[in-house]
């Protein structure tokens, strides 16, 4: 396909399967996708697996799956460069036969490389992000087309594919800027028109150093395992180096597509703010249904004791505390009291809510009230306990906070009546017995005496 003159934009994302898809690559793929969708163009996926030693089939599959998870669909592909060696060889031999390229000196095994000589003139191109860029011809060396083992060099395979696949725009990371003059030389040697180029700024960690594993999650797979929703990550990545203007931050896919423009891509490096991403993820969790959250949660529960819990129960628990989660990974940490029969008590919660005189008597009265219930519904629980609060003449928090510590072990939790219902009567009474046992063993003597005398 040779359609570079077409008014319909054609862009590609071309990862190498030598490692997992990292956040920089995912941001590039997203920008390419948004550009194509904004302008009614085509988004093509190409896997650049010409490196025979480092490319791995399982990594190709992983990259494809992660792009699907992120919600990026492609119109053509995936194409694999490893299946196009004959095409690259044909073009290299054309240049060789035309006297434009030459063969290197034979190696020990007699094999030769095919190389394009460079005239060392300065190369200037207009970058759609950085503006005009000029590279001194003195910095350019002859360009390898085919290596001595017959495999194509990166820049040559890239140019051949971008031409044959009709790319009108090449959008990629700024680390590819040194490749652009070489590719322009190759386009000229082959008599082809170059596509437009746009290079995206780097993504840095919060310490302003290039993003690396020491900054935490850097691959799409890692973010997925950390419990981020694809919609939230897509929204956040779109804002790394691009701004729609104004104070807009939370934007659905339709709005991102409508607003996206390369003209608003910054030349400055973007900083990955993990806390901001976590906040945004929490905003998306709040507006996502419990069923959809469980769909995303279940892969994270595989291999854990939660794997055997019925989906309906997990969905009910998610509905109760979903708005409190900032990531799906927090689910198990925030819900262990639903699964484990015995719990431990947070020291801060004990100190704040179990240190008042009369706390043992108060929890004992609460236990009696719950034990008397014939029907264990959320409405019955609330009516019964609020009745007890009224009879004792205390504020609701005086009872609810100590009860929360008794049944969850925590200072903070979702609504207490929903928790009691999910735990069930038998387990609630068991935990109250354990709490009273703990308090009788650990409370100062004067507190026990005052409690007993009330």
Helices and strands as residue ranges (DSSP letters): E 10-13, H 23-38, E 42-47, H 57-70, E 76-80, G 81-83, H 85-97, E 101-103, E 114-116, E 123-127, E 131-135, G 137-139, E 143-146, H 154-164, E 169-173, G 174-176, H 177-190, E 196-200, E 203-204, G 213-215, H 220-225, H 230-238, H 253-259, G 262-264, E 270-271, H 274-286, H 290-301, G 305-308, H 311-321, G 322-324, H 330-334, H 336-339, H 347-353, H 359-371, H 378-392, H 396-408, H 416-423, H 425-442, H 445-453
